[in-house]
Amino acid sequence: MYAPLRIKAEDVEDVTIFAAYLQDAITKMTDITYQENSRRFALIVSRFLWEEDCSAEEGVYCRVSTGLHFENIVKVSSQNMNLNAEDHPLELLTIEAEVLENKNFLIDLIFAGEGVIRLETELIDGYMKDISDVWETKIHPSHDILHLKT
């Protein structure tokens, strides 16, 4: 039975948990914001419920709207992101975090098409919360896998 998620991230390992739940989430540029004065980076995504069999019907899956934000952000940068394509869907593949030499952290939100939004923060202070009822979808995320010849 589905129970809405509410998770806090305080270290690199916690960000890995965010990444697992948010794999294949869909968003768009209009649902992403950096509030420089409050040093908050926030976005809303349509999260695929990997952890839940929400329908007894074969081939029916579920999504939920999820809010995600990180506090204490000192810098935001992006690579391969079309910031003007406001309504173009963006597929979040994963989130990675690492510690810098100056003890700050980098948090990379990695999107399909090699797009990256990079956050630099003094400490990891992230929050993720499901904010809607679930809805059904027949679209299951899939990825081409590189098959190497031996």
N, C-alpha and C positions, 0 to 999 in steps of 0.2 A: 504494500500500500504506500503510495507516494506521500512523503512528508517534505514540506518545503525546506530547502537548505538555508542555513545561516552559518557562515564560516568566517573565521578571522585568520589572517596570516601575519606572523611575526618574525619568520625566518625563511631562509631559502627552501627548506623542506616543505613548509606550509605553502609556498608558492607552487611547488610541484603538485600539491593536492588541488589547488585551484586549477592548474593546467589539466589535470585528469578530468575534472568535472566540466571544464569549459572547452574541451576538444570538440572542434566542429561547430562551435557556436557561430551564429551569424549576426552581424551588426552592420551599420552604415556610418559614414562620417558625421551625419547629423545627430547620431546617438553617442558621440564621443566628445568629451570636453576637458579642457585643462583650465581650472580656475586658479590663475596665477596668484592672486592676492591671498587666497586661502591655502595655496599650495596643494590643491586636490586635483587628481586626475580621475575622471569617472566615465563609465560607459554602461550602456544597456545592451544586452545581447539576447538573442533567441537561443537558448541552451537546449541541445539535444539531450534527452534523458537516457544516457548510457546505462545508468544504474537501475533502471526501472522498466519492467514489463507492464505498461499501463493499459494495454488492451488485450482482450482475449482473442481478438481477430488477428489472423495471420497477415503479416505485411503492414500492420498499423503500428506506428511508433508515436512518441510524444515529445513535445518541446514545451518550454516554459520561459517566460521573460525573467531575466536575472540581472540585477544591478551589481556592479563591481566598481569599487573605488580604492585608490591608494592615497594616503596622506603623506605630508612632508616631502613632496616632490620639489626638487630644486631645478630640474631641467627636463624638458621633453624634446625629443628629436624624432625624425622619421626618415625612412629610406624606402624607395620604391612605392610610395603611397600617393595616390592622386587625391590631394586634399580638396580639390574642386568638384570631384564626383560625389556629391553629397548623398545621393540616393542609391549609389552603386553598392550591391551587397558585398560585404567583406567576410570571409570565412577565417575565423581564428583557429589556427592549427595547434598552437601550444603557447605556453608562457615559460620563459626561462629567467632565472635570477642568479646573480653572482656578486661576490664581494670584491670591491676595488681596493687598491693599495692604500688609498686614503680613508678606508673603512666605510665609505659610502657603498651603496648597492646599485647595480644596474638591473632593471626588470625589462625584459624584451617581450613584447606581444608580437608573435610571429603569425602572419596571415598568408593564405594561399597567394601564389603569384610573387613570392619573395618579398612581400611588404613587411616592414617592421616598424613598430612604434617603440621607442626606447625611453624609459623613465630612469632618471637618476634620483635617488632618495637618500636621505641621511640614515634612515632606518626603515625596515619593512613594517608597514602598518596598513594592511589591506583588509577589505571586507567584501564578502560576496553574499548576496541574499536573493532567493527566488521571490519575485514580486507580483506574480500573476497566477491564475489558475493554469493548469496544463491544457494543451490542446493537441489534437491528433494530427498526424501527418503520415503520408505514405512514402515520404522521401527519407531514405536511410543514407547517411553520409558514407561515401566510399572514396578510396584513393587508389590511383594506379600505383602498383608496386613494381619497382625495378627488379627484373629477373636477370640475374647474371649467369652467364654460361661458365661452366667449370672446365 
